[in-house]
Amino acid sequence: MASRLASRAVAVQTTATLLLSASRHRSSVLIANAGPNAIYIGASGVTTATGFPIAAGASRDFPNSTIPEDLYAIAATANQSSPADTRVWEVFDE
């Protein structure tokens, strides 16, 4: 089975912003917060009160089995999104 990598920068907003779509072919995800403030991840209705925090300068690795649906992020402050300071790195097994 071959693997394929995908990476992108995402400008997380003060409303829920799509980070990645569900995929049965994904084997790993790394989300890195290069922005100046924490971001919060979760399902489509994520808020800063309900989301899982990723601190500024921190990253979080997720196996595919923990992401059964689309994953969103939200920022508490508007300056998180300029430039696009959240990085998403995915590994797909195809």
N, CA and C of each residue as an Amber inpcrd file, in Angstrom:
protein
   282
   0.8380000  -1.1750000   0.0000000   0.0000000   0.0000000   0.0000000
   0.8850000   1.2400000   0.0000000   0.5940000   2.1630000  -0.8890000
   1.3650000   3.3890000  -1.0030000   0.7910000   4.4650000  -0.0950000
   1.6510000   5.3970000   0.2930000   1.2100000   6.5230000   1.1130000
   1.3390000   7.8100000   0.3150000   0.4660000   8.7510000   0.6190000
   0.4940000  10.0650000  -0.0120000   0.3940000  11.1100000   1.0930000
   1.1530000  12.1850000   0.9620000   1.1470000  13.2730000   1.9410000
   0.3750000  14.4650000   1.3940000  -0.2830000  15.1800000   2.2730000
  -0.9500000  16.4320000   1.9070000  -0.7240000  17.4210000   3.0480000
  -0.3960000  18.6550000   2.7010000  -0.2150000  19.6780000   3.7350000
  -0.7830000  20.9890000   3.2330000  -1.2140000  21.8040000   4.1780000
  -1.7720000  23.1020000   3.8150000  -1.7740000  24.0210000   5.0430000
  -1.9120000  25.2990000   4.7660000  -2.0730000  26.3060000   5.8120000
  -3.5340000  26.7120000   5.8450000  -4.0680000  26.8770000   7.0430000
  -5.4770000  27.2360000   7.2210000  -5.5550000  28.4940000   8.0840000
  -6.3400000  29.4450000   7.6460000  -6.5750000  30.6670000   8.4240000
  -7.7780000  30.4160000   9.3320000  -7.5170000  30.0690000  10.5720000
  -8.5910000  29.7940000  11.5310000  -9.2310000  31.1200000  11.9420000
 -10.5450000  31.1680000  11.8660000 -11.3080000  32.3850000  12.1230000
 -11.9630000  32.3400000  13.5090000 -12.7290000  33.3630000  13.8200000
 -13.4760000  33.4000000  15.0750000 -14.8280000  32.7080000  14.9420000
 -15.0720000  32.0880000  13.7970000 -16.1910000  31.1710000  13.6030000
 -15.5770000  29.8330000  13.1910000 -16.3120000  28.7520000  13.3660000
 -15.7790000  27.4170000  13.0610000 -15.2620000  27.3610000  11.6270000
 -14.0140000  26.9400000  11.4710000 -13.3260000  26.8730000  10.1850000
 -12.9540000  25.4220000   9.9120000 -13.2980000  24.9130000   8.7320000
 -12.9900000  23.5230000   8.3890000 -11.4810000  23.3180000   8.2890000
 -10.9560000  22.3540000   9.0630000  -9.5390000  21.9860000   8.9750000
  -9.3430000  20.8250000   8.0260000 -10.1870000  19.8050000   8.1480000
 -10.0780000  18.6510000   7.2670000 -11.3890000  17.8870000   7.2170000
 -11.6100000  17.2340000   6.0930000 -12.8020000  16.4200000   5.8950000
 -12.5130000  14.9900000   6.3070000 -13.5440000  14.2870000   6.7210000
 -13.4040000  12.8830000   7.0910000 -12.8880000  12.0940000   5.8870000
 -12.0420000  11.1110000   6.1480000 -11.5210000  10.2600000   5.0790000
 -11.2030000   8.8850000   5.6350000 -11.6620000   7.8640000   4.9720000
 -11.3500000   6.5080000   5.4270000  -9.9580000   6.0740000   4.9810000
  -9.3150000   6.8810000   4.1460000  -7.9710000   6.5500000   3.6530000
  -6.8610000   7.2230000   4.4530000  -7.2140000   8.1270000   5.3470000
  -6.2070000   8.8550000   6.1140000  -5.6740000   7.9700000   7.2330000
  -4.3520000   7.9550000   7.3940000  -3.7730000   7.1580000   8.4740000
  -3.2300000   8.0170000   9.6080000  -2.9830000   9.3140000   9.3450000
  -2.4400000  10.1760000  10.3830000  -2.7030000  11.6310000  10.0440000
  -2.8420000  12.4400000  11.0820000  -3.0210000  13.8810000  10.9320000
  -2.1580000  14.5760000  11.9790000  -1.4890000  15.6360000  11.5680000
  -0.7620000  16.4890000  12.4900000  -1.2930000  17.9030000  12.3070000
  -1.7210000  18.5270000  13.3980000  -2.1910000  19.9130000  13.3630000
  -1.2210000  20.7350000  14.2010000  -0.6200000  21.7430000  13.5770000
   0.3370000  22.6040000  14.2650000  -0.2160000  24.0190000  14.3090000
  -0.1990000  24.6040000  15.4790000  -0.6760000  25.9690000  15.6660000
   0.5290000  26.9030000  15.7170000   0.8300000  27.5320000  14.5870000
   1.9490000  28.4700000  14.5120000   1.4930000  29.9020000  14.7960000
   0.2420000  30.0720000  15.1570000  -0.3070000  31.4010000  15.4250000
   0.0230000  31.9050000  16.8110000  -0.3760000  33.1370000  17.1040000
  -0.0270000  33.7740000  18.3740000  -0.9400000  33.3990000  19.5420000
  -2.0510000  32.7060000  19.2690000  -3.0240000  32.3760000  20.3190000
  -3.4790000  30.9270000  20.1700000  -4.1110000  30.4130000  21.2060000
  -4.6440000  29.0540000  21.1590000  -5.7590000  28.9560000  20.1270000
  -5.9020000  27.7580000  19.5470000  -7.0610000  27.4220000  18.7320000
  -7.7650000  26.2690000  19.4300000  -9.0010000  26.0350000  19.0560000
  -9.8070000  24.9840000  19.6760000 -10.4100000  24.1450000  18.5650000
 -10.2630000  22.8160000  18.6500000 -10.7400000  21.9510000  17.5780000
 -11.9000000  21.0940000  18.0560000 -12.7360000  20.6980000  17.0930000
 -13.8770000  19.8570000  17.4090000 -14.7800000  19.6970000  16.1990000
 -16.0090000  19.2910000  16.4480000 -16.9970000  19.0940000  15.3910000
 -17.4770000  20.4430000  14.8560000 -18.4140000  20.4210000  13.9240000
 -18.8300000  21.6370000  13.2160000 -19.3220000  22.7530000  14.1330000
 -19.8620000  22.4580000  15.2730000 -20.3380000  23.4800000  16.1840000
 -19.3420000  23.8850000  17.2480000 -18.0660000  23.6290000  17.0090000
 -17.0380000  23.8920000  18.0180000 -17.0380000  25.3570000  18.4490000
 -16.7920000  25.5670000  19.7390000 -16.6210000  26.9100000  20.2990000
 -15.3340000  26.9080000  21.1180000 -14.9240000  28.0760000  21.5570000
 -13.7380000  28.1350000  22.4120000 -14.0070000  27.4970000  23.7690000
 -15.2690000  27.3800000  24.1410000 -15.6280000  26.7530000  25.4190000
 -15.7250000  25.2320000  25.3230000 -16.0030000  24.7080000  24.1170000
 -16.2130000  23.2600000  23.9780000 -15.1030000  22.5400000  23.2430000
 -14.2520000  23.2820000  22.5420000 -13.2170000  22.6550000  21.7240000
 -12.0170000  22.1920000  22.5250000 -11.2450000  21.2960000  21.9170000
  -9.9990000  20.8130000  22.4910000  -8.9190000  21.8440000  22.1610000
  -8.2460000  22.4210000  23.1450000  -7.2830000  23.4920000  22.8610000
  -5.9530000  22.9730000  22.3150000  -5.4070000  23.7460000  21.3800000
  -4.0260000  23.5670000  20.9350000  -3.3580000  24.9210000  21.1460000
  -2.4520000  24.9810000  22.0840000  -1.8000000  26.2420000  22.4580000
  -0.9650000  26.8080000  21.3110000  -0.7110000  28.0980000  21.3600000
   0.1770000  28.7360000  20.3880000   1.5240000  28.0400000  20.4120000
   2.0410000  27.6930000  19.2520000   3.3300000  27.0220000  19.1530000
   3.2900000  25.5220000  19.3940000   2.1310000  24.9810000  19.6880000
   2.0060000  23.5460000  19.9710000   1.4340000  22.8070000  18.7630000
   1.5380000  21.4910000  18.8000000   0.9530000  20.6570000  17.7560000
   0.2960000  19.4460000  18.3950000  -0.5230000  18.7910000  17.6190000
  -1.2410000  17.6060000  18.1080000  -1.3650000  16.6130000  16.9680000
  -1.0220000  15.3590000  17.2580000  -1.1040000  14.2840000  16.2760000
  -2.3500000  13.4550000  16.5800000  -3.0940000  13.0950000  15.5430000
  -4.3060000  12.3020000  15.6990000  -4.2840000  11.1070000  14.7540000
  -4.5010000   9.9170000  15.2590000  -4.7090000   8.7810000  14.3530000
  -6.0890000   8.9100000  13.7170000  -6.2550000   8.3840000  12.5310000
  -7.5190000   8.5070000  11.8070000  -8.7090000   8.0060000  12.6160000
  -8.5140000   6.9830000  13.4120000  -9.6420000   6.4060000  14.1380000
 -10.2860000   7.3940000  15.1090000  -9.5940000   8.4670000  15.4470000
 -10.1740000   9.4460000  16.3700000 -10.8570000  10.5920000  15.6320000
 -10.8980000  10.5660000  14.3050000 -11.5160000  11.6380000  13.5270000
 -12.5570000  11.0230000  12.5810000 -13.7340000  10.6650000  13.1140000
 -14.7520000  10.0020000  12.3030000 -15.5890000  10.9620000  11.4590000
 -15.3760000  12.2640000  11.5890000 -16.1560000  13.2480000  10.8410000
 -15.2580000  14.4400000  10.5210000 -15.8270000  15.4380000   9.8410000
 -15.0640000  16.6430000   9.5380000 -14.5530000  17.2660000  10.8360000
 -13.3730000  17.8880000  10.7620000 -12.7760000  18.5090000  11.9380000
 -12.6620000  20.0110000  11.7000000 -13.1030000  20.7820000  12.6890000
 -13.1260000  22.2360000  12.6050000 -12.2510000  22.8350000  13.6950000
 -11.8910000  24.1110000  13.4990000 -11.1490000  24.8570000  14.5190000
 -11.7490000  26.2470000  14.6280000 -11.5690000  26.8400000  15.7950000
 -12.0250000  28.2030000  16.0310000 -10.9560000  28.9210000  16.8570000
 -10.8380000  30.2200000  16.6470000  -9.9070000  31.0440000  17.4160000
 -10.7060000  32.0370000  18.2530000 -10.1830000  32.3860000  19.3980000
 -10.8620000  33.3470000  20.2720000 -10.6550000  34.7770000  19.8060000
  -9.5680000  35.0260000  19.0730000  -9.2600000  36.3800000  18.6230000
  -9.0170000  36.4020000  17.1250000  -9.3390000  37.5010000  16.4830000
  -9.2480000  37.6260000  15.0300000  -7.8170000  37.6100000  14.5150000
  -6.8360000  37.9990000  15.3180000  -5.4600000  38.0640000  14.8000000
  -4.8330000  36.6820000  14.6170000  -5.5450000  35.6110000  14.9160000
  -5.0380000  34.2600000  14.6940000  -4.9520000  33.9440000  13.2060000
  -5.7700000  34.5830000  12.3920000  -5.9380000  34.1490000  11.0090000
  -5.0360000  34.8420000   9.9980000  -4.2470000  35.8130000  10.3830000
  -3.4350000  36.5070000   9.4030000  -1.9870000  36.5750000   9.8740000
  -1.0720000  35.8970000   9.2480000  -1.2890000  35.0020000   8.1100000
  -1.9240000  33.6870000   8.5530000  -2.1320000  32.7900000   7.5980000
  -2.7480000  31.4900000   7.8990000  -1.7800000  30.6780000   8.7420000
  -1.9830000  30.7030000  10.0410000  -0.9950000  30.1670000  10.9680000
  -1.3140000  28.7980000  11.5480000  -2.2650000  28.0930000  10.9880000
  -2.5180000  26.7230000  11.4120000  -2.1140000  25.8140000  10.2550000
  -1.2780000  24.8450000  10.5560000  -0.8010000  23.9240000   9.5260000
  -1.4340000  22.5580000   9.7410000  -1.8590000  21.9440000   8.6420000
  -2.4510000  20.6070000   8.6810000  -1.6270000  19.7090000   7.7790000
  -1.1720000  18.6050000   8.3220000  -0.3790000  17.6230000   7.5860000
  -1.0770000  16.2890000   7.6970000  -1.3540000  15.6650000   6.5420000
  -2.0880000  14.4030000   6.5280000  -1.3020000  13.3430000   5.7690000
  -1.4070000  12.1020000   6.2160000  -0.8560000  10.9480000   5.5130000
  -2.0300000  10.0720000   5.1060000  -2.0950000   9.7400000   3.8230000
  -3.1430000   8.8810000   3.2930000  -2.5370000   7.5700000   2.8440000
  -3.1740000   6.4620000   3.1820000  -2.7870000   5.1470000   2.6650000
  -3.7240000   4.8040000   1.5340000  -3.1390000   4.5990000   0.3690000
  -3.9780000   4.3270000  -0.8220000  -3.5680000   3.0420000  -1.4890000
